[in-house]
Amino acid sequence: MVEVVRGERRGQRWQRLAHGLHADGPCSPEDRLRAWELVLPPSAVWTHLSAAALRGWWLPADVPRPAVAAVARGERHPQRRGLVVLRLGEPPVAEQVRGFAVASAPETLLAAARDLAVLDLVPLADSALRTGDCSLAELTALGATGRPGAPALRRALPLLDPRSESAWESVMRVLHGAAGVAVDPQHVVRDADGRFVARADLQLVGTRRLHEYDGEVHRDRAVHRADLDRDRRLLDEGWQRYGWTAAEVLRGGALIASADAVLGRSWDGRRLQAWRQLVADSWWGAAGRARAAARWADEC
């Protein structure tokens, strides 16, 4: 384990992490949190994306960001580059995750919602719901408050679904919603005798079309063979499976046009415009990344 220490250190052995914090080797994100804990008050808890990463939730696009902790209002805390400390009205309640004191799952999501757009927040919250770390009722209650982050959380609530099995499946589901395409997540396909054939990411309701996210794992030789066998079985039962990459999902146009064709709809550019605005506002878009950079310009 990397040694992290408080105070000045000299020599090639030591790497400076922040003012007064050093490590004796390359640091993992968790090593950096351990270092910050040397200057934080004992009652501090990790929150925002720092806690989300410890919990293994699906994080938004990677942008430079500080570590984020929370303390009770009035408690003294350090002000250093690379660290943001949120002040809460009441002492934060700590949960132990991987040896770290972290805020509760609902509080973590509320803190993250201060800085995330809808398209960033939905996969994050979907993963929290999927793992059982929090409930929709808890998030709804927090969204009804006047606290920072609550408005963004309220906007995301109608889009959440704990059935999602990946971040990109969540993003793709939001795309369909923006385009006015009703979908059934994790749809089970059975043959005429009721035997299981496949379970698909999204079924376009009222059709025999399946839309799925194809990540890099699908290029693995063994996985690719299994995918081809599954595709043939679906075709035999009269189902069409369309796989989409991350780049295609973010662009949106081809997927929306495909859905229009199977639904018998004419093209309406407003659907694509609505989706592209969601992308632009998120950390996947240039405007969203610029907003995050400006928000943390003094901390990162």
Secondary structure, DSSP 8 states (H G I E B T S, - for coil): ---EEES---STT-EEEETTEEESS---HHHHHHHHHTTS-TT-EE-HHHHHHHHT----S-----EEEEEETT------TTEEEEEESS----EEETTEEE--HHHHHHHHHTT--HHHHHHHHHHHHHTTSS-HHHHHHHHTS-STTHHHHHHHGGG--TT--SHHHHHHHHHHHHTT--EEEEEEEE-TTS-EEEEEEEEETTSSEEEEE--GGGGSHHHHHHHHHHHHHHHHTT-EEEEE-HHHHHH-HHHHHHHHHHHT----HHHHHHHHHHHHHSTTSHHHHHHHHHHTTTT-
